[in-house]
Amino acid sequence: MHKYRDILDFCTGCGLCHSAYGVNLIKTAKGFVKPEHISERQSRYLKEICMCSGAFWQESDSCSVWGRTETEPFYAFSTNDQIRKGSSSGGILTEIALFLLKSGAVQGVIQTKASQKSPIQTETVVSVTEEDVRSCAGSRYTVSSPLLALADLIEKGKRYAFIGKPCDVQAVRNWQRNNIQAREQIPYLFSFFCAGLPSLQAEQKLLKHLNTSEGTCTKITYRGNGWPGYTVACSAQGETGQMRYEESWGKILGRDVALACRFCLDGIGEAADISCGDGWYIKNGKPDFSEHAGRNVVFVRTARGESIIKALKQKKLIECEYSNHIYDELGVIQAYQFNRRTTMQIRLAALKLYGRSTPKYNERMMKELGKNAPLKLKAKIFLGTLKRLHEKKF
């Protein structure tokens, strides 16, 4: 087994190792980014920043299913109807980015948007205007390496906010522990709930279902213009096709995600100042995916994040809704995140049984999280993971 098999197998492709430490990266057949080779010196750095090393949980090992928070989770949405409708959910991260820029707290917001080269690829940009920020609104269910050129994006003497996937935010937070400049220049970190990074093949399959291809598609909108909104593809001649969210994600994109995503302990943005997910309404005991005005479920994880939410409320930029049953509701509207976190120890046990490498997560934390999962669920997950390993599906 390769000496650094865990880092190679469970690389999230964020790109920080290349930007900060010069690690050479390659693109796999599935379109994911990972290190080509890791030297002994580089491995020491990667163990400090990579999510699979478990570095974040060595210092912050909250055993709560939903991670550490400063306040109870709550629902919220932008009071600007255009922002709310144009976002994936309620527009909270867009409002946060705009507030920080307009108040002068930061001079730029580092985030991703659709690539100019291909609609199913992404590029990292520094937003400095309201137009910039709003052009990045909405989900991008595709391969993304937002930290690949992070060192080049940061200008000396300027402060930035970063919005990214939970794994990206963890990498930055871990990097900041030993990098004073990074701490000072990127004081704000925000994340959104994430269920995984689809492969290039999944993207191409989606385009085929939408009657187009990467060569002819000029734009694809995964979410937005409603909640959950439709996945819509366009060519130079106009719209080519559309699909409901539960079909595009549930039946195509979500079926083929990176290995690191299948065994990810943090899809909820634990390392962020604020993280947001879909605050689905509940109908007949299940998430209701019919069209509504969007709303987020919001997790305020630091005192810095709490001060931002207070300011947004004071300026009436967002409206908040509170529930006395929020944790029961989370188990329904974010069941995937609940199940993945509470059964991670059993998932990794299946990998070990097959002699496979595993992420180095905090064992005590996983054991405590596992106490929240019913025995029937654990058995189902364990047997299902063994079945997929036997069938060589990952």
N, C-alpha and C positions, 0 to 999 in steps of 0.2 A: 504494500500500500504506500502511496506517495506520502512523504513526510508531512506535507501540509494539505492532505486530502480534504479535511473539513473545510478549510478556507476556499479551496477550489470548487468543491461540490456545492457549498452553500453560499457562494458569492452572490450578492444581490445586484451586482453590476452598477453600483452608484457612481464609480469612477474616481472616488476621492484618493485611492491609493496611487493612481496615476498622477493626479494633480499635485498631491502633497509629497509623494515619495518616489515618483518616477517609475512606477511599476508598469511594464509593458502589458497592454491588454489586447485581446483578440476577440473576434465575434464568432460565436458558435454557429452551427448549421441552423439552429432554431432562432438565431438573431440576438441571443443574449451576450452580454459583455462579461469577460472574466480574465483573470491574470494568465498570461502565457507561461510565465515562470516566476517563481518566488525564491529570492535568495535568503540566506540565513538572516542577514541584516534587515531586509524588507519584512520578513516574517514577524520580527519583533514589533515593528510599527503596526502591521496589520492586526496583530493580536490586541492592540490597543484601540483600534477603530472599527473593525469589522463586527457586524451584529452577531454573526455566528460564533464569535469568540466569547460572547456573553459578558463582555467588559462592562456594559451599562448596568447590568443587574448585580455586578459585584458591589457596587456602591449604592444602587437604588433598587432593592429587591422587594418592592411592594408586593404583597401576596393577595392583593385585591384583584378580582377578575378584571376590573376595569382600570387598574393602575392607580397611581397616586393622584389625588385631586385636592385643590384648595377649597372647592365648593362642591355641592351636590351637582351632578349633571342636570342639564335643563335643555329645553327645546328653544330654538330661536330662528329668526329670519330677518332679512333686510327689510327696512321700511320703504326702500326704493323698489317699486314694482318691476322696473326694467332689470335691475341687478338681480332681484329674486328670480325672475323668470329666465334670465340668461345664464344662471348658474346651475350646477348639477342638483343642488338641494335648496338651501335657503339663502345663499350668498354671504354667509358670515365671514369666510376667509377673504372674500373680495372687499368687504367693508373694512376689515382689519387692515388690509394692505393700503387701502385708500386713506384711512385715518392716519396711519403712521407716516405716509408720504406728505399729506397735507399739513400735518402738525410739525413737520420737520424732524421728527424722531429718527427717521432714516432718510438717506438720499437715494435709495434704490431698493427694489424688491426683487430678489432672485427667484425665478419661477420658470415653469416650462410652458410651451405652447406648440402648436402644430408646426412641423418643419416646413420650410419653403421648398425643400427638395422633394418631399413625399408626404402626403396627408396622413400616412400611417406611421410616420416617424415623428420624433419630437426634437426640439432644440431648446437650450437653456438661454434665457434672456434676463436682462436687468431692466425692470419696469421703472420708469421715472415719471410717468404721467398717468392720469386717470384712463386715458385711451389704452395705454400699454397694459395696465392692470386688467381692464375689462376684456381685452383681447385674449387673455390667458384663462378666463373663466371657463368652467366646464371640465368634465372628466376627460382624461386621455388614457384610454385602456390600451396602452402599447408600450414597447420597450423604451425605457427612459434612463439615462445616465446623467442626471443634473449636476453632479459634482465633478464631471470629467475635466472641466476647465475652470474650476472654482477659483484657484489661485490667480488666474489671469483676469477674472471678472472683477475682483476686488481691487479698488483703487485706494491708495494710501490716504489716510485721513478721513475716509468716508465710512458711514455706518449703513448696514443693510439688514433687511429681514429676509428670511429664507422660508419658502413654502415648498414642501416636498412630501414624498412618501414616508411612512414611519421609519423604514430602514435608512433612508437618506438622512433624516433628522437625527437618528441615533448615531450615524457615522460622524456627523458634524459635532454633535454634543460630545462624543468620545474624543474627537480630535481636539476640541477646545480645552480639554482637561490639561493638556500639556502645551498649549499654544495660546499665549496671552493675546497676541495680535488677533487671532481668530475669535477669541472671546469678546474682545473690544469692538471688532468691526462687524460681527454678526451677532448682535445682542438679542435678536428675536427669532425664534424658531417655531414654525407652525406646521401642522400636518393634518391629513385627512385619513379617514379609515380606508384600509386597503385590503382587498381579498386576493391579490396576486397580479403578476406581470405576465400577460399573454405572450405566446411565442409568435414569431413571424408567420409561421404556417397557419396559426389561428386567425391572424389578421387577414391573410390572403383568403382563407375559407370564408370569413365574414364578408369580404368584398365580393366574392363569387355569389353569395346569397343575396347580395345587394345589386346584382347584375352589372358589376364593374370589376376593375382590376387595378393594381397599383399603377400601371402605366396610363390608364385612362381616367382614373378617379382624381378629381381636383380638390375635393374637400370631403371630410367625413366628420360628422358631429355625433359623438357617442352618447351624450346626455345634454340636457338643457332645453330651452324653449318649452318649458313645462316640467312637471315632476311626476314620474321619473323622466319623462320625455322620450322621444324616439331616437334610435340610431338611424341617421340619414346619410346617404352617400350621394355625391353629385359629380357630374362630369361637365365638360365644357358646354354640353347641350342642355344641362339642367339636372334635376333629380333623377337618379337611376333606381332607387329603391329605399325602403325604410323597414325597420323591425322594431318590435317592442323590446324594452330593456331586458325583461326576463328571458327573451329568446336570444338576443345578441350576446348578453353576458352569460346567462344561465345555460344555454345549449351549445354555445360555440367558444367564446373567449375564455370563460371560466373553466372549461374542460381541459385546457392545455396551457398551464402556467409553469413558471420556473420551479425547479426542485426546491430552491430556497424558500419559495412562497408556500409550498405545501407543508413545510416544517418551520414556519415562521411563528415566533412567540409574540410578536408585536405587530398586529395589524391595526392597532388603536392609537398609535402616536404617543406612546408613554413618555418619550423624551422631549416632547414639544412643550411650549408654553401654553398653547391651546390646540386641541385637536377636535375635529368635527367629523361627524358621520351623517348618514341619512336618518332623519327622525321619522321613519315611516309611521303612518297611522295603522291601527290594528283592526282587522275585520275577521270575525269568526276565529279568533285565536291565532291569526297569521298576519304577516305584513301585507298591507293593501297597496298593490302596485298600480291601481287605477290612477288616472291623472288628478292631481291636486295642486294647489299652490304650495311651493316647496318649503321645507323647514329642515334645519339641522338639529342633531343632538350634539350638544357642546360640552366638552370636558376642559375645565380650566385647571391646569396642572402646576402652575407656579404663581407666586405673588405678582410677578410682572404681568402674567397673563390676566390675572384678576383685575389689575388696574386698567388694562385696556378695555375689558368688558364693561367696567364701571363707566369709563369715559364714553363708550359707544351708547350705552343706555342713557346717560345724562344728555347726550346730544340728540337722542331719539333717532339714532341711525339704525338701531335694531330693536326688535320687539321680542321679549322673552316669555316663555310659557313654562310653568313649573308643575311638576306632578308628584303627588305623594307616593306614587307606585312606580317611580322611574326605574328602579332596578329590576322589578318584575317585567316591566315593558321592554327593557333592554334585552332581556333573555329571549324575547320574541322578535323584536325588530332587528337585532344584531346577533341572531342565533349562530351564524357561522363563526363570528369572532368569539363568542362564548364557548362554543364547542371546541374550537381549535386551541384556545388557551387552556381550557380545563382538561384536555386529553393529550396535551403535548408529551407528557412523560411516557404515556402508553404508546404513542406514535414512535417515539425514539427507541423504545424497547423493541419494537418490531424491526426497526432498522438494524439494531445491534444483533438481533437474532439471526439476521441474514449476513452478518459480518460487515455491514456498511458503516461508513463514517457518520458522525452525528454532530450537530452544533453543540457548543460547550455552554449550554444554558445552566443557570443556577438550579441545582438539584432540589434543594430545600424549597425554593420558590415553586417549582413545578409540582412537587409533592403536595404543597398547601393548596395550589390552584386545583389540583386533581380532586380534592375533597368536595368540590362543588359539582362534580360530574356524577350523574347516576351510574351505577354499575352496568346497567344495560347499555348505556351510551359508550362506556369504555370498552365493553366487549365488542360492540359493533365496529368501533373505530379500529381496534386492534386487529380483528379478523379481516376487516376491509383493507388495512394497510398491508397485512401479510399477503392477501390475495393479489394486490397490485404489484408487490415485490416479486411474487412468484410468476406473474404474467409479464414481468419486466417492463411495467408501464412507467416506472421511474427508478 
